[in-house]
Amino acid sequence: MKRFIRIVIVVWLGVGAVALYHQDRIARLLAVNSLFDADRITHNFSNMDAAFLHEEVSRGDGPVSELPKGAPLRLTPEQQDWVEQADVTAIVVLQNGKLRHESYYRDTTAEDRRISWSVAKSFISVLMGIALDEGAIDSIDDPVTKYAPSLMDSAYAGASIEDVLLMSSGVTFDEDYLDPSSDINKMGRVLALGRSMDAFTADLTETFQPAGSAWQYVSIDTHVLGMVLRGATGKSIPVLLSDPTRA
C-alpha cells in the first residue's frame, strides 16, 4: 500500500508539473471551450486575447479625432425590448459621419474591447486589392495554390482566389459553434494551443460542391486568403495591415 501511495504521489506530482509548464495553453483551451457559455460570453468577447495567441497591430502615428456628435437619437420601446431579448451589449448609431446614439448593456462600457468577428474579413479583402494593385498577385483568377502551394492536396486545390473571396470555395466546413466536434471549434482549439493553422487548413480534403458554383459561408476561406497574401508578399498579415509601404 505504501508503495502504491508513493506511485500515486509521484504521478500527481508529474501531472502537476506538466500542468504548470503548460498552464497558459491549458488556460487558453479552457477559455475556448467555454467561449459561448451563457454566463461568460459577454466577458469572453471583450477579452479574446485570453483565449487566443495574438499579435498587436500598430495603428500608425497619425492623428486621432473625436467623432462629431449629431442630434441625439433615442431608442423606441420596441427597440429597448429587442435589446433585452437579444442580449445586446452595445449600440452605436452613426449618420452622415456623426454620432447620434451610443449605449452599453450587460455590464459593458465604451472602454471594452470587442471582437470584430467577420468584420476582419473585409480588411483581408482590402489587402487583397492592394496586393493586386501593387502586382504582388497577378489576378484573382489565379488558383490559390499558386501562392499557397501547401494546399495542393487539400480541398482548395481547384479553387481560384475569386472563388475564395466570394466564399464559393465549395469546401466542407462545419460552422456549428455549439458542437464541440465541429470544424469551427476544432479550429478554435488549434488557435488556442498555438498549432499551425496552415496545416489545419491543408488537412481539409472534402468538398460539397465544385468551386465557384454557389455561395456558402466558410470561415476558413479567410485564412486561405491570408495564406495567399503571405505567399504573394512574403509578409505577415499584421505587417501588411500596419505597414504603408507594402511593395
N, C-alpha and C positions, 0 to 999 in steps of 0.2 A: 504493500500500500504506500509506504514511504517513497519507494522508487517511482511509483505511478504519479504520486503528487509532485515529485521533483520534475518529472517529464512534462506534466501539465503546466507547471510554473514556467519551465523553460520555453514551452510552446507559446504561452501567453506573452512572455517577455519578447519573444521573437515577433509575434504578431504586433505587439505594441510598438516595437522598434520600426517595423515596416510601415505601420500606420503613421508614426511620427515623421518618418522620412518622406512619406507621400501625402502629408496632411493637406497640402494645397490642392493636389489633384483630387483627393477624396472630397474636400470641401466643394470644389467646382462640380464634381459629379453629383453630389447630393443636391446642390443648387439646381442643376439641370433637371434632375429627376423630380423636383418639386416646383418647377418653373411655373406651372399653370394651376397649382393648388389655390383654391379659392381664398384662403386666409393669408396667402403670401404673394399672390400675383401682382398686386399693386407695388409692393416693395421691390419685388424681383425686377419688374420692368423699369424701375428707376435706378437699379444697381446691377446692371448686367455685367459690369466689369468684375463682379464677384463670381459670376458663373462661367465666364469665358476668358481665355487669354486674349489680350487686346494690345493695340498699339495706338498711341495718341497721334492724331493728325494735326499738324500745325495749321492754324488759320491764316498764317502770314502776319505781317506787321502793319496792315492797312488800318485806316481809321474805322471806328465803330460809332454809329449814330443811333439814337433812340428812335423808335417808331413814332411818327406823329399821331396824335390821338384825334379821332373823329367824334361825331355825335354819339353819346352813349347808347348802346343797344341792349335792351332788357329782354331776357328770355320770357316767353309766354308760359302760362301754367302748364300747357300741354308739353312744352319743351322741358320744363322742370321735371315733369313726371317721367319723361323719357330718360333724363339724366339719372334718375333713381333706378328705373327699370333696367337700363343698360349698363349700370355700374361705370358710368363715365368718370374719368379722373380729371379731365380739363377740357375747356372750350375756349378757343381763341378765334375771334372773327375779325378778318381784315377786309376792308372795302376801299378800293382805289388807293391802296398804299397806306391807309390809315387804320389804326387800331380802334375798333368800335366796341369790342367786348372781350373780357378776359376773366375767367373764373376757374376755380380749382376745387376738387372734391376728394373724398376718401383720404383725408389727411395728407394731401399733397400740396405743394406750393410752387410758385413760379421758379424757385431755385432747383427744383427736382430735375434731374436729367432723365429724358425719356428715350427709350429705344425707338429708332426710326423705322424699324422693320423694313418693309418693302420700298419705302422712300429712297433707301440707299441704292436700289436698283436703278433709279433714274440717274444717279451720279455715275454709275458704271456706263450707262448709255452715253452720257456726255463725254466721258473719257474715250469711249469707242469712236465717237465723232471726231474728237481731237486727233486720235491716232490715225484715222483715215485722212484727215486734212493734212497732217504732217507727213504722210507717206509711210508711216510705220506699218500700216496694214494696207494692202493693195486694194481689196474690195470686200464688201460684206458677202459677196457670192463665194468667197474662198471657203473651203472646208475648215472647220475649227481645228482639225488635226494638222493643218499646215503650220500653225503656230503653237499648238499643244499636242505634239506627237505622242505623248504618253496615253492619249485617248484613242489611239489607232485600233485597239482591240476592244473598245468599250461600245456602249450603246450609242455614243456620239459619233461613231465612225462615218456615218452617212449624212451628218448634219452640217449645214453651212452656218456661217456667222449670223446671217439674216434669220435663219430658222430659229436659232437660239435667242436672238434679240426679240423675236416675236413670240417667244415661248411656244414654238411649234416644233420642238425637237423630237417629239414622239417618244421620249424616254419615260419608262415606267418609274414613278417615284411617288410613294405613298405620303400624302401630306396630313395625315390624321394626327393632330397634336396630342390627342388624348390616348393614343395607342402606343404603349411603350416600345412595341416592336416595329413601329412604322419607320420608314426611311428618314423622315424629318427628325425623329427622336434619336435614331442611330447617328445621324449627322451631328446632333447636339452633343452626344457623348464623345464623338470624335473630336469636336472642338474643345470640350471640357477637359479632355485628357491630353490635349496638345498633340494629337496624332495628325497624320498627313491628310488634309482634305483632298489633295490631288489624287492620292492613292485611293481614297474612298470613292471619288468620282470615277476613276478608271475602272473600279470594280463593278460599276453599274453596267449590266450587259443586256437587260431586257428592254424592249420597246413595245408599245401598244398600237402604234401606227407609224407609217413612213414619215420621215422628217419632212416638214413643210406642208403637210396635208391638212392640219387643223390645229387650233389653239388649245392649249391646256396649261394651267398654271403649274409650273415645276420650279421650285425654289433653287434646286441645284443648278439650273441653267445659268443663274447669275454667277456662280462660282466658275463655271466653264468660261464665261466671258472674261472673268478675271484671269484665268489661265491663259487665254488668248492674248490679253493685253500684256501680261508679264512676258510671254514668249515673244511678242512682237517688239516690245520696247526694251526689254532687259531690266525693267524697273518694277518695284513692288507697287501695289495699289495705293498704300499710304503716301509713297513718294509722288506718284502720279497725281494724287489729289492735292498735294500741298506745294509741289514744285512748279512754278510758272514756266520754266524752261524745260520742256519735256523731250525735246527732239534729241 
